[in-house]
């Protein structure tokens, strides 16, 4: 019997018992949809985390204090900038302040930094200019706004030179940054950059800095540069060999690798949990096919009596099981991709489509049909034609 004839018989059987076929496929649909959706969500999460970490800066090393009080200073930043393995350095000190412009206002993060901040943190200026070495050295009251903050204050490209109030102190807007994208508490576009000395003078006091961002000259020497920074700062802070570091150096490359490993493991775990639904769906197919063999015993006996071989009966029931699982798998893929697109839209990472996920889903759908369809098919093929014809 040809494959086309087997498929015709399988679809004919499914049409005669539509409700049973639909309920049988439901388990496979749910299983495949769950696997596709959860794997897509995991991949979307991984992509979002990777993009967010990459947007923090280029070849970024971040130095921060270990305790409540910072031991990092502008002098440390200047010493780090002299290292040959360092491309750029941006000290940072921050505070939250109330900002006003006419009738509009917002509360945002004020970051005191240097002219190297865009290079270290991978920002681009949309309008105007960024802080200059002169404005930083003279502690001028000038400000560069992130895209979100500019929108909150109603500033547009023609408003460069406008005076805003930060914590009751007037500042002149000299630039607006290109948006990076983000939302919530960690929105990288909701901040204002001003000279580091200006923040220390008017808002926080002292001469320490919160963090020092370092852009390594070569991405392949991030670990060596991190060790060099550690050695330099221990020497500058007069730490003995037995003393613990009073600072931490975070390596962006190591952080990316760790994040990718964690999200990859999480994706596999979610896919494994979702695959349980596929097993349940396969058991449902096997159960229905066994019932079908029992109901069609006389049909099998008649077919064998007129010359059908055991392998023909085996192929017929196996193709029926494969058809059920494959149709359920295809519907499940469509449902899963729709769910993942909806979740991606709501979460903000968009639709993540991976052809490999679809291919794997189709493979497992066929595998379910084969694994759980073989036994019922063999049961049908082994029926004795005489006993089958006598079956009531």
C-alpha positions as CSV (number, residue, x, y, z in Angstrom):
1,X,0.0,0.0,0.0
2,X,1.4,3.4,-1.0
3,X,2.1,6.2,1.4
4,X,-0.6,8.4,-0.3
5,X,-3.2,5.7,0.2
6,X,-2.2,5.3,3.8
7,X,-2.5,9.1,4.3
8,X,-5.9,9.1,2.6
9,X,-7.1,6.4,5.0
10,X,-5.7,8.2,8.0
11,X,-7.4,11.5,7.1
12,X,-10.6,9.6,6.3
13,X,-10.6,8.0,9.7
14,X,-9.9,11.4,11.4
15,X,-12.9,12.9,9.6
16,X,-15.2,10.3,10.9
17,X,-14.3,10.9,14.5
18,X,-13.4,14.6,14.5
19,X,-14.0,15.3,18.2
20,X,-12.0,12.3,19.3
21,X,-9.1,13.3,17.0
22,X,-9.2,16.9,18.3
23,X,-9.1,15.8,21.9
24,X,-6.3,13.4,21.2
25,X,-4.3,16.1,19.5
26,X,-4.9,18.6,22.3
27,X,-2.2,17.0,24.5
28,X,0.4,17.3,21.7
29,X,-0.8,20.8,20.9
30,X,-0.3,21.9,24.5
31,X,3.0,20.2,24.8
32,X,4.5,21.6,21.6
33,X,3.1,25.1,22.2
34,X,4.6,25.1,25.7
35,X,8.0,24.0,24.5
36,X,8.1,26.5,21.6
37,X,6.8,29.4,23.7
38,X,9.1,28.7,26.7
39,X,12.2,28.2,24.6
40,X,11.4,31.5,22.7
41,X,10.9,33.3,26.0
42,X,14.2,32.0,27.2
43,X,16.0,33.1,24.1
44,X,14.3,36.5,24.2
45,X,15.4,36.9,27.8
46,X,19.0,35.9,26.9
47,X,19.0,38.4,24.0
48,X,17.6,41.2,26.2
49,X,20.2,40.6,29.0
50,X,23.1,40.4,26.5
51,X,22.0,43.6,24.7
52,X,21.5,45.4,28.0
53,X,25.0,44.4,29.3
54,X,26.5,45.3,25.9
55,X,24.8,48.7,26.1
56,X,26.5,49.4,29.4
57,X,29.7,50.2,27.7
58,X,32.5,49.0,25.4
59,X,35.1,46.5,26.8
60,X,33.8,47.7,30.2
61,X,35.4,47.2,33.6
62,X,33.6,48.8,36.5
63,X,35.4,49.6,39.7
64,X,33.3,50.1,42.9
65,X,34.0,50.3,46.6
66,X,33.3,47.2,48.8
67,X,32.0,49.1,51.8
68,X,29.4,51.9,52.5
69,X,32.0,54.6,52.2
70,X,33.9,55.0,49.0
71,X,37.7,54.9,48.9
72,X,37.8,55.7,45.2
73,X,38.9,59.3,44.2
74,X,39.4,61.4,41.1
75,X,43.1,60.9,41.6
76,X,42.6,57.1,41.2
77,X,40.8,57.8,38.0
78,X,43.6,59.9,36.7
79,X,46.2,57.3,37.6
80,X,44.2,54.6,35.8
81,X,43.9,56.7,32.7
82,X,47.7,56.6,32.3
83,X,47.8,52.8,31.9
84,X,48.6,51.7,28.4
85,X,45.9,48.9,28.5
86,X,43.2,51.5,29.2
87,X,41.4,53.3,26.4
88,X,39.2,55.7,28.5
89,X,38.2,56.3,32.1
90,X,35.1,58.0,33.5
91,X,34.7,58.6,37.2
92,X,31.1,58.7,38.4
93,X,29.2,60.1,41.4
94,X,25.4,60.2,41.4
95,X,22.5,61.5,43.3
96,X,18.8,61.9,42.8
97,X,17.4,65.4,42.4
98,X,14.2,67.3,41.5
99,X,14.5,68.9,38.1
100,X,12.2,71.7,36.7
101,X,11.7,73.4,33.5
102,X,8.7,75.9,33.4
103,X,5.6,74.0,34.5
104,X,7.2,70.5,33.8
105,X,9.3,68.6,36.4
106,X,10.7,65.2,37.1
107,X,12.9,63.5,39.7
108,X,15.9,61.8,38.1
109,X,19.4,60.6,38.6
110,X,22.2,63.2,38.3
111,X,25.5,61.7,37.2
112,X,28.7,63.6,37.8
113,X,31.3,62.4,35.3
114,X,33.9,63.4,32.8
115,X,34.1,64.0,29.1
116,X,35.0,60.3,28.5
117,X,31.6,59.1,29.7
118,X,30.1,58.5,26.3
119,X,33.0,56.4,25.1
120,X,33.1,54.3,28.3
121,X,29.3,53.8,28.6
122,X,28.6,53.7,24.8
123,X,26.4,56.7,24.5
124,X,25.9,58.9,21.5
125,X,25.0,62.6,21.4
126,X,21.7,63.3,19.5
127,X,21.8,67.1,19.7
128,X,24.3,69.6,21.0
129,X,27.5,68.4,22.6
130,X,28.7,66.4,25.6
131,X,30.8,67.7,28.5
132,X,34.2,69.0,27.6
133,X,37.5,68.8,29.5
134,X,37.2,72.5,30.1
135,X,33.7,72.4,31.6
136,X,34.7,69.5,33.8
137,X,37.9,71.2,35.0
138,X,36.1,74.4,35.8
139,X,33.0,72.7,37.4
140,X,30.6,74.6,35.2
141,X,26.9,74.3,35.7
142,X,26.1,72.6,32.3
143,X,24.0,69.5,31.7
144,X,23.5,66.8,29.1
145,X,20.1,65.0,29.3
146,X,19.2,61.5,28.6
147,X,16.4,60.9,26.1
148,X,13.7,60.0,28.7
149,X,14.5,63.0,30.9
150,X,14.4,65.3,27.9
151,X,11.0,64.0,26.9
152,X,9.7,64.4,30.5
153,X,10.8,68.0,30.5
154,X,9.4,68.6,27.0
155,X,12.8,69.5,25.5
156,X,13.4,69.1,21.7
157,X,16.4,69.7,19.5
158,X,15.9,73.4,19.3
159,X,16.0,73.8,23.1
160,X,19.8,73.4,23.4
161,X,20.9,76.3,25.6
162,X,17.7,76.2,27.7
163,X,18.2,76.8,31.5
164,X,16.8,74.1,33.8
165,X,16.7,73.9,37.6
166,X,18.4,70.9,39.3
167,X,17.8,70.8,43.0
168,X,17.0,74.6,42.9
169,X,20.3,75.4,41.1
170,X,20.2,76.7,37.5
171,X,22.0,74.6,34.8
172,X,22.4,75.2,31.1
173,X,21.4,72.3,28.7
174,X,24.2,71.7,26.3
175,X,23.2,68.4,24.8
176,X,20.7,65.5,24.5
177,X,21.8,61.9,24.2
178,X,20.5,59.3,21.7
179,X,18.1,56.9,23.4
180,X,19.5,53.4,24.3
181,X,16.1,51.9,25.2
182,X,15.0,50.7,28.6
183,X,12.4,51.2,31.2
184,X,11.6,51.2,34.9
185,X,14.2,51.7,37.7
186,X,17.1,50.9,35.4
187,X,16.2,53.1,32.5
188,X,19.6,54.2,31.1
189,X,18.0,57.2,29.3
190,X,16.5,58.7,32.5
191,X,19.5,60.6,33.8
192,X,21.3,63.9,33.5
193,X,25.1,64.1,33.1
194,X,27.0,67.1,34.7
195,X,30.7,67.7,35.6
196,X,31.8,65.5,38.4
197,X,33.2,68.4,40.5
198,X,29.8,70.2,40.1
199,X,27.9,67.3,41.7
200,X,30.5,67.1,44.5
201,X,30.3,70.8,45.1
202,X,26.6,71.4,45.1
203,X,24.9,68.0,46.0
204,X,27.0,65.3,47.6
205,X,30.1,66.9,49.1
206,X,33.5,65.2,49.6
207,X,36.0,64.2,47.0
208,X,35.2,60.5,46.5
209,X,33.4,58.9,43.6
210,X,30.9,56.1,43.5
211,X,32.3,54.1,40.6
212,X,35.0,54.4,38.0
213,X,34.2,53.1,34.5
214,X,37.1,51.8,32.5
215,X,37.1,51.0,28.8
216,X,39.9,48.5,28.0
217,X,41.9,49.1,24.9
218,X,41.7,45.5,23.8
219,X,38.7,43.1,24.5
220,X,41.1,40.1,24.5
221,X,43.1,41.5,27.4
222,X,40.1,42.3,29.8
223,X,41.3,39.8,32.4
224,X,44.9,41.1,32.3
225,X,43.7,44.8,32.5
226,X,41.5,43.9,35.5
227,X,44.6,42.4,37.3
228,X,46.6,45.5,36.4
229,X,43.9,47.8,37.8
230,X,43.7,45.8,41.0
231,X,47.5,46.0,41.4
232,X,47.5,49.7,40.8
233,X,44.7,50.5,43.2
234,X,46.1,48.3,46.0
235,X,49.3,50.2,45.7
236,X,47.6,53.6,45.7
237,X,45.4,52.7,48.7
238,X,48.5,51.4,50.7
239,X,47.0,47.9,51.2
240,X,49.3,45.3,52.7
241,X,49.6,41.8,51.2
242,X,47.3,40.4,53.8
243,X,44.7,43.2,53.5
244,X,41.5,42.6,51.5
245,X,40.7,44.8,48.6
246,X,38.6,47.9,49.5
247,X,37.2,47.8,45.9
248,X,35.7,45.4,43.4
249,X,36.5,45.2,39.7
250,X,33.6,43.8,37.6
251,X,34.5,42.4,34.2
252,X,31.8,42.8,31.6
253,X,33.0,39.8,29.6
254,X,32.8,37.5,32.6
255,X,29.4,38.9,33.4
256,X,28.1,38.3,29.9
257,X,29.4,34.7,30.0
258,X,27.8,34.0,33.4
259,X,24.5,35.6,32.3
260,X,24.5,33.5,29.0
261,X,25.2,30.3,31.0
262,X,22.4,31.0,33.5
263,X,19.8,31.9,31.0
264,X,20.8,29.0,28.8
265,X,20.4,26.6,31.7
266,X,17.0,28.2,32.5
267,X,15.8,27.8,29.0
268,X,16.7,24.1,29.0
269,X,15.0,23.6,32.3
270,X,11.8,25.3,31.0
271,X,11.9,23.2,27.9
272,X,12.3,20.1,29.9
273,X,9.3,20.9,32.1
274,X,7.2,21.7,29.1
275,X,8.2,18.5,27.4
276,X,6.3,16.6,30.1
277,X,3.2,17.8,28.4
278,X,4.4,16.1,25.2
279,X,4.7,12.8,27.0
280,X,1.2,13.1,28.3
281,X,0.0,13.9,24.8
282,X,1.8,10.8,23.5
283,X,0.1,8.6,26.1
284,X,-3.2,10.0,25.0
285,X,-2.4,9.1,21.4
286,X,-1.4,5.5,22.4
287,X,-4.6,5.1,24.5
288,X,-6.9,6.3,21.6
289,X,-5.1,4.1,19.1
290,X,-5.5,1.0,21.4
291,X,-9.2,1.8,21.6
292,X,-9.3,2.2,17.9
293,X,-7.7,-1.2,17.4
294,X,-10.3,-2.8,19.6
295,X,-13.2,-1.0,17.8
296,X,-11.9,-1.9,14.4
297,X,-11.1,-5.6,15.0
298,X,-13.6,-6.9,12.5
299,X,-12.3,-4.4,9.9
300,X,-8.8,-5.6,10.4
301,X,-10.0,-9.2,10.1
302,X,-11.7,-8.4,6.8
303,X,-8.7,-6.7,5.4
304,X,-6.4,-9.6,6.3
305,X,-8.9,-12.0,4.9
306,X,-8.8,-10.3,1.5
307,X,-5.0,-10.2,1.4
308,X,-3.7,-7.4,3.6
309,X,-0.4,-8.3,5.1
310,X,0.6,-7.6,8.7
311,X,3.0,-4.9,7.7
312,X,0.2,-3.2,5.8
313,X,-2.0,-3.1,9.0
314,X,1.1,-1.9,11.0
315,X,1.8,0.9,8.5
316,X,-1.9,2.0,8.5
317,X,-2.2,2.4,12.2
318,X,1.3,3.9,12.5
319,X,0.5,6.5,9.9
320,X,-2.7,7.3,11.7
321,X,-0.7,7.9,14.9
322,X,1.9,10.0,13.1
323,X,-0.8,12.1,11.4
324,X,-2.4,12.8,14.8
325,X,0.9,13.8,16.4
326,X,2.2,15.8,13.4
327,X,-1.1,17.8,13.0
328,X,-1.0,18.5,16.7
329,X,2.6,19.5,16.5
330,X,2.0,21.9,13.6
331,X,-0.9,23.5,15.4
332,X,1.1,23.7,18.6
333,X,4.0,25.4,16.8
334,X,1.6,28.1,15.5
335,X,0.1,28.5,19.0
336,X,3.5,28.6,20.6
337,X,4.9,31.2,18.2
338,X,1.8,33.3,18.7
339,X,2.2,33.1,22.5
340,X,5.9,33.9,22.4
341,X,5.2,36.9,20.1
342,X,2.6,38.2,22.5
343,X,4.9,37.8,25.5
344,X,7.8,39.4,23.6
345,X,5.6,42.3,22.8
346,X,4.5,42.8,26.4
347,X,8.0,42.3,27.8
348,X,9.7,44.6,25.3
349,X,12.1,42.3,23.5
350,X,10.0,41.7,20.4
351,X,9.4,38.5,18.5
352,X,12.2,36.0,18.7
353,X,12.0,33.3,16.0
354,X,14.5,30.5,15.9
355,X,14.0,28.0,13.0
356,X,15.9,25.3,15.0
357,X,13.2,25.5,17.7
358,X,10.5,24.8,15.1
359,X,12.5,22.0,13.6
360,X,13.0,20.4,17.0
361,X,9.3,20.7,17.7
362,X,8.4,18.9,14.5
363,X,10.9,16.2,15.2
364,X,9.6,15.6,18.7
365,X,6.0,15.6,17.3
366,X,7.0,12.8,14.9
367,X,8.9,11.0,17.6
368,X,5.8,11.0,19.8
369,X,3.7,9.5,17.0
370,X,6.3,6.8,16.4
371,X,7.0,5.9,20.0
372,X,3.4,5.9,21.2
373,X,2.0,4.5,17.9
374,X,4.1,1.5,17.4
375,X,2.6,-0.7,20.1
376,X,-1.1,-0.2,19.1
377,X,0.0,-0.7,15.4
378,X,1.8,-4.0,16.3
379,X,-1.3,-5.1,18.3
380,X,-3.4,-4.5,15.2
381,X,-0.9,-6.3,12.9
382,X,-0.7,-9.4,15.1
383,X,-4.5,-10.0,15.2
384,X,-5.5,-13.4,14.0
385,X,-7.9,-12.9,11.0
386,X,-10.2,-15.7,12.0
387,X,-10.6,-14.5,15.6
388,X,-11.0,-10.9,14.3
389,X,-13.8,-11.9,12.0
390,X,-15.6,-13.6,14.9
391,X,-15.2,-10.5,17.1
392,X,-18.4,-8.8,18.1
